[in-house]
Amino acid sequence: MVFSYYNRLTVKQKRIYQESDRITSVPLPEVKHLYPYVMALSNALRSENRTETEQSSQKLVSCLTSALKVSSVRVKVLAKRPSRTWGELHGLYEDSNDNSVPVITVWMRTAQRRQVVAFKTFLRTLLHELGHHLDYKLLRLGDSLHTEGFYKRESSLLHQLFRVCILTFNLLNLR
């Protein structure tokens, strides 16, 4: 499936788009060890503590970048999502051109009601922004475009993390 903005892309961007679309998953090696980090993030978000949520997000992302053998990225968690007439901004990836560490920014509260976002939504947003980093550093695509493949890779990461949490939770409760 090609999204509507495809026709406005340059020839080079179209090549990147097509390559991105062909890659539909990012296999995570040794996902079992990620369970505590996912649960810590869930608990931090539930506590509504921004600093704790930021630290837990950073730990999880650092484990993921390490497991995938890509350069690190800094995670910032801010309180209320920015909004304008176009809607709310959920996350932002800022690559660095000056050899500094790229930054992922995510917001933990909705713009209008200032409610803490649901854990799955927060995690998906965090993984979405990490996906941009992986497009540049792991897949070396040259650009990070919102393609069907990009969204499938995001879902692939989310499902792998949830699968390990469900399996570990079930094993812990069987004892």
Phi and psi in degrees as GROMACS dihedral restraints (atoms count N, CA, C in turn):
[ dihedral_restraints ]
;  ai    aj    ak    al  type     phi  dphi    fc
    3     4     5     6     1  -110.1    20    10
    4     5     6     7     1   128.4    20    10
    6     7     8     9     1   -76.5    20    10
    7     8     9    10     1   159.8    20    10
    9    10    11    12     1   -60.6    20    10
   10    11    12    13     1   -29.5    20    10
   12    13    14    15     1   -74.0    20    10
   13    14    15    16     1    -9.1    20    10
   15    16    17    18     1   -53.5    20    10
   16    17    18    19     1   -41.3    20    10
   18    19    20    21     1   -65.7    20    10
   19    20    21    22     1   -19.0    20    10
   21    22    23    24     1   -90.2    20    10
   22    23    24    25     1    -3.1    20    10
   24    25    26    27     1   -79.8    20    10
   25    26    27    28     1   154.7    20    10
   27    28    29    30     1   -74.0    20    10
   28    29    30    31     1   169.7    20    10
   30    31    32    33     1   -58.7    20    10
   31    32    33    34     1   -44.1    20    10
   33    34    35    36     1   -61.6    20    10
   34    35    36    37     1   -45.0    20    10
   36    37    38    39     1   -64.5    20    10
   37    38    39    40     1   -36.4    20    10
   39    40    41    42     1   -63.7    20    10
   40    41    42    43     1   -38.7    20    10
   42    43    44    45     1   -62.6    20    10
   43    44    45    46     1   -44.0    20    10
   45    46    47    48     1   -64.2    20    10
   46    47    48    49     1   -42.8    20    10
   48    49    50    51     1   -56.8    20    10
   49    50    51    52     1   -49.6    20    10
   51    52    53    54     1   -63.8    20    10
   52    53    54    55     1   -40.6    20    10
   54    55    56    57     1   -65.2    20    10
   55    56    57    58     1   -43.2    20    10
   57    58    59    60     1   -60.6    20    10
   58    59    60    61     1   -40.8    20    10
   60    61    62    63     1   -64.8    20    10
   61    62    63    64     1   -28.8    20    10
   63    64    65    66     1   -76.0    20    10
   64    65    66    67     1   -21.5    20    10
   66    67    68    69     1   -95.6    20    10
   67    68    69    70     1   113.0    20    10
   69    70    71    72     1  -110.9    20    10
   70    71    72    73     1    -3.5    20    10
   72    73    74    75     1  -151.3    20    10
   73    74    75    76     1   159.6    20    10
   75    76    77    78     1  -127.5    20    10
   76    77    78    79     1    98.1    20    10
   78    79    80    81     1   -66.7    20    10
   79    80    81    82     1   131.6    20    10
   81    82    83    84     1   -98.1    20    10
   82    83    84    85     1   122.7    20    10
   84    85    86    87     1   -76.6    20    10
   85    86    87    88     1   144.3    20    10
   87    88    89    90     1    51.1    20    10
   88    89    90    91     1    56.0    20    10
   90    91    92    93     1   -72.4    20    10
   91    92    93    94     1   -18.5    20    10
   93    94    95    96     1   -56.2    20    10
   94    95    96    97     1   -36.7    20    10
   96    97    98    99     1   -73.2    20    10
   97    98    99   100     1    -7.4    20    10
   99   100   101   102     1   -84.1    20    10
  100   101   102   103     1   -14.8    20    10
  102   103   104   105     1   -49.8    20    10
  103   104   105   106     1   -51.2    20    10
  105   106   107   108     1   -61.0    20    10
  106   107   108   109     1   -32.2    20    10
  108   109   110   111     1   -73.8    20    10
  109   110   111   112     1   -37.5    20    10
  111   112   113   114     1   -66.9    20    10
  112   113   114   115     1   -43.1    20    10
  114   115   116   117     1   -67.6    20    10
  115   116   117   118     1   -38.4    20    10
  117   118   119   120     1   -62.6    20    10
  118   119   120   121     1   -39.0    20    10
  120   121   122   123     1   -65.8    20    10
  121   122   123   124     1   -43.1    20    10
  123   124   125   126     1   -58.6    20    10
  124   125   126   127     1   -46.3    20    10
  126   127   128   129     1   -66.6    20    10
  127   128   129   130     1   -39.2    20    10
  129   130   131   132     1   -64.3    20    10
  130   131   132   133     1   -43.7    20    10
  132   133   134   135     1   -64.5    20    10
  133   134   135   136     1   -41.9    20    10
  135   136   137   138     1   -61.7    20    10
  136   137   138   139     1   -33.2    20    10
  138   139   140   141     1   -73.1    20    10
  139   140   141   142     1   -12.4    20    10
  141   142   143   144     1    65.0    20    10
  142   143   144   145     1    22.0    20    10
  144   145   146   147     1   -95.4    20    10
  145   146   147   148     1   112.6    20    10
  147   148   149   150     1   -62.7    20    10
  148   149   150   151     1   -45.5    20    10
  150   151   152   153     1   -62.1    20    10
  151   152   153   154     1   -45.6    20    10
  153   154   155   156     1   -64.0    20    10
  154   155   156   157     1   -39.5    20    10
  156   157   158   159     1   -65.2    20    10
  157   158   159   160     1   -40.5    20    10
  159   160   161   162     1   -64.2    20    10
  160   161   162   163     1   -45.0    20    10
  162   163   164   165     1   -63.3    20    10
  163   164   165   166     1   -42.8    20    10
  165   166   167   168     1   -66.8    20    10
  166   167   168   169     1   -38.9    20    10
  168   169   170   171     1   -62.6    20    10
  169   170   171   172     1   -43.9    20    10
  171   172   173   174     1   -62.8    20    10
  172   173   174   175     1   -43.1    20    10
  174   175   176   177     1   -61.9    20    10
  175   176   177   178     1   -44.7    20    10
  177   178   179   180     1   -64.1    20    10
  178   179   180   181     1   -47.5    20    10
  180   181   182   183     1   -63.8    20    10
  181   182   183   184     1   -39.5    20    10
  183   184   185   186     1   -62.8    20    10
  184   185   186   187     1   -40.1    20    10
  186   187   188   189     1   -64.1    20    10
  187   188   189   190     1   -41.0    20    10
  189   190   191   192     1   -66.6    20    10
  190   191   192   193     1   -45.5    20    10
  192   193   194   195     1   -66.4    20    10
  193   194   195   196     1   -36.3    20    10
  195   196   197   198     1   -65.6    20    10
  196   197   198   199     1   -45.9    20    10
  198   199   200   201     1   -61.7    20    10
  199   200   201   202     1   -34.7    20    10
  201   202   203   204     1   -90.1    20    10
  202   203   204   205     1    -0.7    20    10
  204   205   206   207     1    57.9    20    10
  205   206   207   208     1    47.3    20    10
  207   208   209   210     1  -120.8    20    10
  208   209   210   211     1   163.2    20    10
  210   211   212   213     1   -61.9    20    10
  211   212   213   214     1   156.4    20    10
  213   214   215   216     1   -74.9    20    10
  214   215   216   217     1   165.7    20    10
  216   217   218   219     1  -140.4    20    10
  217   218   219   220     1   144.2    20    10
  219   220   221   222     1   -90.7    20    10
  220   221   222   223     1   137.9    20    10
  222   223   224   225     1  -110.9    20    10
  223   224   225   226     1   129.6    20    10
  225   226   227   228     1  -116.9    20    10
  226   227   228   229     1   131.7    20    10
  228   229   230   231     1  -113.1    20    10
  229   230   231   232     1   120.3    20    10
  231   232   233   234     1  -108.5    20    10
  232   233   234   235     1   165.0    20    10
  234   235   236   237     1   -71.7    20    10
  235   236   237   238     1   -86.7    20    10
  237   238   239   240     1   -92.8    20    10
  238   239   240   241     1   132.1    20    10
  240   241   242   243     1   -58.8    20    10
  241   242   243   244     1   139.0    20    10
  243   244   245   246     1   -73.3    20    10
  244   245   246   247     1   146.9    20    10
  246   247   248   249     1  -143.1    20    10
  247   248   249   250     1   154.1    20    10
  249   250   251   252     1  -143.1    20    10
  250   251   252   253     1  -165.1    20    10
  252   253   254   255     1   -65.7    20    10
  253   254   255   256     1   -25.7    20    10
  255   256   257   258     1   -78.9    20    10
  256   257   258   259     1   -12.4    20    10
  258   259   260   261     1   128.8    20    10
  259   260   261   262     1  -156.9    20    10
  261   262   263   264     1  -107.1    20    10
  262   263   264   265     1   144.1    20    10
  264   265   266   267     1   -90.6    20    10
  265   266   267   268     1   124.5    20    10
  267   268   269   270     1   -92.9    20    10
  268   269   270   271     1   -38.6    20    10
  270   271   272   273     1  -157.6    20    10
  271   272   273   274     1   166.6    20    10
  273   274   275   276     1  -151.2    20    10
  274   275   276   277     1   133.7    20    10
  276   277   278   279     1  -112.1    20    10
  277   278   279   280     1   127.4    20    10
  279   280   281   282     1  -120.5    20    10
  280   281   282   283     1   106.6    20    10
  282   283   284   285     1   -74.7    20    10
  283   284   285   286     1   158.5    20    10
  285   286   287   288     1  -110.2    20    10
  286   287   288   289     1   137.5    20    10
  288   289   290   291     1  -102.2    20    10
  289   290   291   292     1    -5.9    20    10
  291   292   293   294     1  -113.3    20    10
  292   293   294   295     1    25.7    20    10
  294   295   296   297     1    68.5    20    10
  295   296   297   298     1     9.2    20    10
  297   298   299   300     1   -82.7    20    10
  298   299   300   301     1   170.4    20    10
  300   301   302   303     1   -75.2    20    10
  301   302   303   304     1   130.4    20    10
  303   304   305   306     1   -60.6    20    10
  304   305   306   307     1   158.7    20    10
  306   307   308   309     1  -126.7    20    10
  307   308   309   310     1   133.2    20    10
  309   310   311   312     1  -106.2    20    10
  310   311   312   313     1   127.1    20    10
  312   313   314   315     1  -117.1    20    10
  313   314   315   316     1   129.3    20    10
  315   316   317   318     1  -130.8    20    10
  316   317   318   319     1   154.5    20    10
  318   319   320   321     1  -114.2    20    10
  319   320   321   322     1   141.5    20    10
  321   322   323   324     1  -102.0    20    10
  322   323   324   325     1    -6.0    20    10
  324   325   326   327     1  -126.8    20    10
  325   326   327   328     1   145.5    20    10
  327   328   329   330     1   -68.6    20    10
  328   329   330   331     1   155.9    20    10
  330   331   332   333     1   -71.3    20    10
  331   332   333   334     1   -47.2    20    10
  333   334   335   336     1   -79.0    20    10
  334   335   336   337     1   -53.6    20    10
  336   337   338   339     1   -93.8    20    10
  337   338   339   340     1    -8.9    20    10
  339   340   341   342     1    57.2    20    10
  340   341   342   343     1    33.5    20    10
  342   343   344   345     1   -89.6    20    10
  343   344   345   346     1   147.6    20    10
  345   346   347   348     1   -65.5    20    10
  346   347   348   349     1   133.9    20    10
  348   349   350   351     1   -71.0    20    10
  349   350   351   352     1   156.6    20    10
  351   352   353   354     1   -62.8    20    10
  352   353   354   355     1   147.2    20    10
  354   355   356   357     1   -56.5    20    10
  355   356   357   358     1   -46.4    20    10
  357   358   359   360     1   -61.3    20    10
  358   359   360   361     1   -39.1    20    10
  360   361   362   363     1   -65.7    20    10
  361   362   363   364     1   -43.9    20    10
  363   364   365   366     1   -63.2    20    10
  364   365   366   367     1   -46.9    20    10
  366   367   368   369     1   -63.9    20    10
  367   368   369   370     1   -42.0    20    10
  369   370   371   372     1   -62.5    20    10
  370   371   372   373     1   -40.2    20    10
  372   373   374   375     1   -64.7    20    10
  373   374   375   376     1   -43.5    20    10
  375   376   377   378     1   -60.5    20    10
  376   377   378   379     1   -44.1    20    10
  378   379   380   381     1   -69.2    20    10
  379   380   381   382     1   -33.2    20    10
  381   382   383   384     1   -60.1    20    10
  382   383   384   385     1   -49.3    20    10
  384   385   386   387     1   -67.7    20    10
  385   386   387   388     1   -37.4    20    10
  387   388   389   390     1   -61.9    20    10
  388   389   390   391     1   -34.5    20    10
  390   391   392   393     1   -57.7    20    10
  391   392   393   394     1   -37.4    20    10
  393   394   395   396     1   -63.9    20    10
  394   395   396   397     1   -43.0    20    10
  396   397   398   399     1   -61.0    20    10
  397   398   399   400     1   -43.3    20    10
  399   400   401   402     1   -66.3    20    10
  400   401   402   403     1   -34.7    20    10
  402   403   404   405     1   -58.4    20    10
  403   404   405   406     1   -41.3    20    10
  405   406   407   408     1   -78.8    20    10
  406   407   408   409     1   -47.3    20    10
  408   409   410   411     1   -93.5    20    10
  409   410   411   412     1   -33.3    20    10
  411   412   413   414     1   -94.3    20    10
  412   413   414   415     1   -51.1    20    10
  414   415   416   417     1   -88.0    20    10
  415   416   417   418     1   -16.7    20    10
  417   418   419   420     1    51.5    20    10
  418   419   420   421     1    50.6    20    10
  420   421   422   423     1   -78.3    20    10
  421   422   423   424     1   -18.5    20    10
  423   424   425   426     1    89.6    20    10
  424   425   426   427     1   -20.8    20    10
  426   427   428   429     1  -159.7    20    10
  427   428   429   430     1   160.3    20    10
  429   430   431   432     1  -121.9    20    10
  430   431   432   433     1   103.4    20    10
  432   433   434   435     1  -109.2    20    10
  433   434   435   436     1   149.1    20    10
  435   436   437   438     1   -78.3    20    10
  436   437   438   439     1    94.3    20    10
  438   439   440   441     1  -114.0    20    10
  439   440   441   442     1   169.8    20    10
  441   442   443   444     1   -60.9    20    10
  442   443   444   445     1   -39.4    20    10
  444   445   446   447     1   -60.6    20    10
  445   446   447   448     1   -40.6    20    10
  447   448   449   450     1   -58.6    20    10
  448   449   450   451     1   -48.7    20    10
  450   451   452   453     1   -66.5    20    10
  451   452   453   454     1   -31.8    20    10
  453   454   455   456     1   -68.8    20    10
  454   455   456   457     1   -37.8    20    10
  456   457   458   459     1   -65.0    20    10
  457   458   459   460     1   -41.3    20    10
  459   460   461   462     1   -58.9    20    10
  460   461   462   463     1   -47.7    20    10
  462   463   464   465     1   -64.3    20    10
  463   464   465   466     1   -36.9    20    10
  465   466   467   468     1   -59.2    20    10
  466   467   468   469     1   -45.7    20    10
  468   469   470   471     1   -63.5    20    10
  469   470   471   472     1   -46.0    20    10
  471   472   473   474     1   -60.4    20    10
  472   473   474   475     1   -46.9    20    10
  474   475   476   477     1   -65.0    20    10
  475   476   477   478     1   -37.4    20    10
  477   478   479   480     1   -64.1    20    10
  478   479   480   481     1   -41.7    20    10
  480   481   482   483     1   -67.7    20    10
  481   482   483   484     1   -42.2    20    10
  483   484   485   486     1   -67.5    20    10
  484   485   486   487     1   -37.4    20    10
  486   487   488   489     1   -61.1    20    10
  487   488   489   490     1   -44.7    20    10
  489   490   491   492     1   -67.2    20    10
  490   491   492   493     1   -34.3    20    10
  492   493   494   495     1   -67.3    20    10
  493   494   495   496     1   -43.6    20    10
  495   496   497   498     1   -65.0    20    10
  496   497   498   499     1   -45.6    20    10
  498   499   500   501     1   -63.0    20    10
  499   500   501   502     1   -45.3    20    10
  501   502   503   504     1   -66.1    20    10
  502   503   504   505     1   -42.1    20    10
  504   505   506   507     1   -60.6    20    10
  505   506   507   508     1   -44.4    20    10
  507   508   509   510     1   -64.4    20    10
  508   509   510   511     1   -41.5    20    10
  510   511   512   513     1   -64.0    20    10
  511   512   513   514     1   -41.2    20    10
  513   514   515   516     1   -65.2    20    10
  514   515   516   517     1   -34.3    20    10
  516   517   518   519     1   -83.2    20    10
  517   518   519   520     1   -13.4    20    10
  519   520   521   522     1   -80.8    20    10
  520   521   522   523     1   -17.9    20    10
